[in-house]
């Protein structure tokens, strides 16, 4: 949904698209919460919403500015040009990030109390360089400076976020005989493998959003909380991973699961390039004496270790 980020696809439709298997049939379809009969569209541009309420809310908040009307498929429309420019500059080639910024501008333009929204959005503004630590964001090279200026010009011209996960959770909660449970778990495991092989991770992204309170959470390589979207919409949940004492800082991680398992050196490089700081969380402090390994070196060591284990197993046999 363009407004609340609820999925407009059923779990089965979502799985077929991401796995590239148009004949895939999911068992237990009753575990999917999507109701296709409630979908509603903008009569001008045919933008799709999960309900009439969401369509009306979007129109009231930002869609009057962003509605393309009959120009939705016109490549010369300024908003379409903005999205195409972003696809060519950004990897992966998504448009959710750039359209999130376009929506922010549209909200300000439509708002009666423009100052309130400008003040709210200013909380997300940050410098592109950490002068104290002499760190510059990786996007501020000579090449990207020109691209940022292009985006700025396109913005000036143009402006005058999972269903499948919920289905899986529902299936997990079913009381099934042991054999049926094992078969269903195997089906789900294979489905995720097929999706990863066909689509990769980034195509399963539901959208982009800004959250004031969550943005106040600092990073830790060993976080005491995590964010999630269990209700399959734009409501973000912040959940404690352990007991947190009164006055203790709530920290999440800016790294994905694979990155968190990397060496201190690799984690620091990723955080410097993307977030402009050097991490000094307890985990990094404890690993201060570890060797400075790059990701390639880590993978080589892991491969050597696996090879050694295999040789030991063959020797035992």
C-alpha positions as CSV (number, residue, x, y, z in Angstrom):
1,X,0.0,0.0,0.0
2,X,1.4,3.4,-1.0
3,X,0.3,4.9,2.3
4,X,0.6,2.2,5.1
5,X,3.0,-0.3,3.5
6,X,0.6,-3.2,4.0
7,X,1.2,-5.8,1.2
8,X,-1.2,-5.7,-1.7
9,X,-0.2,-9.2,-2.8
10,X,-1.3,-12.4,-1.1
11,X,1.4,-14.5,0.3
12,X,1.1,-16.8,-2.7
13,X,1.3,-14.0,-5.2
14,X,4.4,-12.6,-3.3
15,X,6.1,-16.0,-3.3
16,X,5.4,-16.6,-7.0
17,X,6.9,-13.3,-8.0
18,X,10.0,-13.5,-5.8
19,X,10.7,-17.2,-6.5
20,X,10.1,-16.8,-10.3
21,X,7.7,-19.8,-10.1
22,X,4.2,-18.8,-11.5
23,X,2.6,-22.1,-10.6
24,X,3.7,-22.2,-6.9
25,X,0.9,-23.0,-4.5
26,X,1.2,-22.3,-0.8
27,X,-0.5,-24.6,1.7
28,X,-2.7,-23.1,4.4
29,X,-3.9,-20.0,2.4
30,X,-6.1,-19.0,5.4
31,X,-2.9,-17.8,7.2
32,X,-2.7,-14.9,4.7
33,X,-4.3,-11.7,6.0
34,X,-4.5,-9.8,2.7
35,X,-8.1,-9.0,1.5
36,X,-8.0,-8.2,-2.2
37,X,-11.7,-7.1,-2.2
38,X,-10.8,-4.0,0.0
39,X,-8.1,-2.6,-2.4
40,X,-8.8,0.9,-3.8
41,X,-7.1,3.0,-6.4
42,X,-6.5,6.7,-7.1
43,X,-8.9,7.4,-10.0
44,X,-6.3,9.7,-11.7
45,X,-3.1,7.7,-11.6
46,X,-4.4,4.3,-10.5
47,X,-2.0,4.2,-7.6
48,X,-3.1,1.2,-5.5
49,X,-4.0,1.3,-1.8
50,X,-5.1,-1.4,0.7
51,X,-8.3,0.5,1.5
52,X,-10.4,3.6,0.8
53,X,-9.2,5.0,4.1
54,X,-5.6,4.8,3.1
55,X,-6.3,6.4,-0.3
56,X,-8.1,9.3,1.3
57,X,-5.3,9.7,3.9
58,X,-2.6,9.8,1.2
59,X,-4.5,12.3,-0.8
60,X,-4.9,14.5,2.2
61,X,-1.3,14.3,3.2
62,X,0.9,14.2,0.0
63,X,-0.6,12.5,-3.0
64,X,-2.1,15.7,-4.5
65,X,1.5,16.8,-5.3
66,X,2.8,13.4,-6.3
67,X,-0.1,12.2,-8.4
68,X,1.1,11.7,-12.0
69,X,-2.4,11.4,-13.4
70,X,-2.4,10.2,-17.1
71,X,1.4,10.8,-17.2
72,X,2.2,7.8,-15.0
73,X,3.9,6.0,-17.8
74,X,5.4,9.1,-19.5
75,X,9.2,8.8,-19.2
76,X,9.4,12.6,-19.7
77,X,7.4,13.4,-16.6
78,X,9.8,15.1,-14.1
79,X,9.0,12.5,-11.3
80,X,9.7,9.6,-13.7
81,X,12.9,11.2,-14.7
82,X,13.9,11.6,-11.1
83,X,13.3,7.9,-10.4
84,X,15.2,6.8,-13.5
85,X,18.2,9.0,-12.6
86,X,18.2,7.4,-9.1
87,X,18.1,3.9,-10.6
88,X,21.1,4.6,-12.7
89,X,23.1,6.1,-9.8
90,X,22.1,3.8,-6.9
91,X,22.7,0.1,-6.2
92,X,20.6,-1.8,-5.8
93,X,18.4,-0.1,-8.4
94,X,15.4,0.7,-6.2
95,X,13.4,3.9,-6.1
96,X,11.9,3.7,-2.6
97,X,14.6,5.9,-1.1
98,X,14.4,8.8,-3.6
99,X,10.6,8.7,-3.5
100,X,10.6,8.8,0.3
101,X,12.4,12.2,0.0
102,X,10.0,13.3,-2.7
103,X,7.1,12.4,-0.3
104,X,8.7,14.5,2.4
105,X,8.8,17.5,0.1
106,X,5.2,16.8,-1.0
107,X,4.0,16.7,2.7
108,X,5.5,20.1,3.4
109,X,4.0,21.5,0.2
110,X,0.5,20.2,1.1
111,X,0.7,20.9,4.9
112,X,-1.1,23.9,6.4
113,X,1.5,24.0,9.2
114,X,4.6,23.8,7.1
115,X,6.9,24.9,9.9
116,X,6.0,21.9,12.0
117,X,6.9,19.4,9.2
118,X,10.1,21.2,8.4
119,X,11.2,21.1,12.0
120,X,10.3,17.4,12.2
121,X,12.2,16.4,9.1
122,X,15.2,18.5,10.1
123,X,15.9,16.0,12.9
124,X,17.0,13.6,10.1
125,X,19.5,15.9,8.6
126,X,23.2,15.2,9.2
127,X,26.5,16.3,7.9
128,X,28.2,14.3,5.1
129,X,31.6,14.5,6.9
130,X,32.7,13.8,10.5
131,X,35.4,16.4,10.8
132,X,36.6,15.4,14.2
133,X,37.5,11.9,13.0
134,X,38.3,13.0,9.4
135,X,35.7,10.7,7.9
136,X,33.9,11.5,4.7
137,X,30.8,9.6,3.5
138,X,31.6,7.3,0.6
139,X,29.0,9.1,-1.6
140,X,30.9,12.4,-1.5
141,X,33.6,11.5,-4.1
142,X,34.1,13.6,-7.2
143,X,31.8,11.3,-9.2
144,X,29.0,11.4,-6.7
145,X,29.1,15.1,-6.1
146,X,28.0,15.6,-9.7
147,X,25.2,13.0,-9.3
148,X,23.9,14.7,-6.2
149,X,23.7,18.0,-8.1
150,X,21.8,16.2,-10.8
151,X,19.3,14.9,-8.2
152,X,19.0,18.3,-6.7
153,X,18.1,19.8,-10.1
154,X,15.6,17.0,-10.8
155,X,13.9,17.5,-7.5
156,X,13.6,21.2,-8.2
157,X,12.0,20.4,-11.6
158,X,9.7,17.6,-10.3
159,X,8.4,19.0,-7.0
160,X,6.9,22.3,-7.4
161,X,8.9,-0.5,3.5
162,X,5.9,-8.4,4.6
163,X,3.0,-10.5,3.6
164,X,5.1,-13.7,3.1
165,X,6.6,-13.3,6.6
166,X,3.1,-13.1,8.2
167,X,2.0,-16.2,6.3
168,X,5.1,-18.0,7.6
169,X,4.4,-16.8,11.2
170,X,0.9,-18.0,10.9
171,X,2.0,-21.4,9.6
172,X,4.5,-21.7,12.5
173,X,1.7,-21.3,15.0
174,X,-0.4,-24.1,13.5
175,X,-0.8,-27.2,15.5
176,X,0.1,-30.0,13.1
177,X,1.1,-33.6,13.3
178,X,4.9,-34.2,13.4
179,X,5.2,-35.3,9.8
180,X,3.0,-32.5,8.4
181,X,5.1,-30.0,10.5
182,X,8.3,-31.4,9.1
183,X,7.0,-31.2,5.5
184,X,5.7,-27.7,5.9
185,X,9.0,-26.5,7.4
186,X,10.9,-28.1,4.6
187,X,8.6,-26.4,2.1
188,X,9.2,-23.0,3.7
189,X,13.0,-23.5,3.8
190,X,13.1,-24.4,0.2
191,X,10.8,-21.5,-0.7
192,X,13.2,-19.0,0.9
193,X,16.2,-20.6,-0.9
194,X,14.4,-20.3,-4.2
195,X,13.6,-16.6,-3.5
196,X,17.2,-15.9,-2.6
197,X,18.4,-17.6,-5.7
198,X,15.9,-15.9,-8.0
199,X,15.5,-12.4,-6.6
200,X,18.2,-11.8,-4.0
201,X,17.5,-9.9,-0.8
202,X,16.9,-6.4,-2.0
203,X,13.9,-7.2,-4.2
204,X,12.0,-8.3,-1.1
205,X,12.3,-4.8,0.3
206,X,8.8,-3.4,1.2
207,X,9.7,0.3,1.3
208,X,11.6,3.1,3.1
209,X,10.5,5.1,6.1
210,X,11.7,7.6,8.7
211,X,11.1,7.1,12.4
212,X,11.8,9.9,14.9
213,X,12.3,7.8,18.1
214,X,14.0,4.9,16.4
215,X,16.5,7.3,14.8
216,X,17.6,8.3,18.3
217,X,18.9,4.7,19.0
218,X,22.7,4.5,18.6
219,X,24.5,1.6,17.2
220,X,26.2,-1.3,19.0
221,X,27.8,-4.4,17.4
222,X,26.2,-6.3,20.3
223,X,22.8,-4.6,20.6
224,X,20.3,-4.9,23.4
225,X,17.3,-4.2,21.1
226,X,16.1,-4.7,17.6
227,X,13.6,-3.2,15.2
228,X,11.0,-5.2,13.3
229,X,7.6,-4.8,11.4
230,X,5.6,-7.8,12.8
231,X,2.2,-6.3,11.8
232,X,3.2,-6.1,8.1
233,X,2.6,-2.3,7.8
234,X,4.3,1.0,8.6
235,X,4.3,0.4,12.4
236,X,7.8,-0.1,13.7
237,X,8.4,-2.2,16.8
238,X,11.5,-1.8,19.0
239,X,12.0,-5.0,21.0
240,X,14.5,-5.6,23.9
241,X,16.8,-8.5,23.3
242,X,17.8,-8.7,27.0
243,X,16.9,-7.0,30.3
244,X,17.6,-3.3,30.0
245,X,18.1,-1.3,33.3
246,X,16.6,2.1,34.0
247,X,18.9,4.7,32.5
248,X,20.8,2.2,30.3
249,X,21.1,3.3,26.7
250,X,18.9,1.4,24.2
251,X,21.1,0.3,21.2
252,X,20.3,-1.3,17.9
253,X,22.7,-2.4,15.2
254,X,23.2,-0.7,11.9
255,X,24.8,-3.9,10.5
256,X,23.0,-6.9,9.0
257,X,23.4,-10.4,10.4
258,X,26.4,-11.3,8.2
259,X,28.2,-8.0,8.9
260,X,27.8,-8.4,12.6
261,X,29.8,-11.6,12.5
262,X,32.7,-10.0,10.6
263,X,36.0,-8.9,12.2
264,X,36.2,-5.6,14.2
265,X,38.3,-4.1,11.3
266,X,35.6,-4.9,8.7
267,X,32.8,-3.7,10.9
268,X,34.6,-0.4,11.5
269,X,35.2,0.0,7.8
270,X,31.5,-0.5,7.0
271,X,30.4,1.9,9.7
272,X,32.9,4.6,8.7
273,X,31.9,4.5,5.0
274,X,28.1,4.5,5.7
275,X,27.6,6.3,9.1
276,X,30.8,8.4,9.6
277,X,31.9,7.1,13.0
278,X,34.3,4.7,14.6
279,X,32.4,2.3,16.9
280,X,33.5,2.0,20.5
281,X,30.8,-0.4,21.7
282,X,31.8,-3.0,24.4
283,X,32.3,-5.7,21.7
284,X,34.7,-3.5,19.7
285,X,36.6,-2.5,22.8
286,X,36.9,-6.2,23.8
287,X,38.2,-7.0,20.3
288,X,40.7,-4.1,20.2
289,X,43.7,-6.5,20.1
290,X,42.3,-8.6,17.3
291,X,44.2,-8.6,13.9
292,X,42.9,-6.2,11.2
293,X,41.4,-8.6,8.8
294,X,39.5,-7.6,5.7
295,X,36.4,-9.5,4.6
296,X,38.3,-11.3,1.9
297,X,40.9,-12.5,4.4
298,X,38.2,-13.6,6.8
299,X,36.5,-15.6,4.1
300,X,39.8,-17.2,3.1
301,X,40.5,-18.2,6.7
302,X,36.9,-19.6,7.0
303,X,37.4,-21.6,3.8
304,X,40.8,-22.9,5.1
305,X,39.1,-23.9,8.3
306,X,36.3,-25.8,6.6
307,X,38.8,-27.5,4.3
308,X,40.8,-28.6,7.3
309,X,37.7,-29.9,9.1
310,X,36.8,-31.9,5.9
311,X,40.3,-33.4,5.8
312,X,40.1,-34.4,9.4
313,X,36.7,-36.1,8.8
314,X,38.2,-38.0,5.8
315,X,41.2,-39.0,7.9
316,X,38.8,-40.3,10.7
317,X,36.9,-42.3,8.1
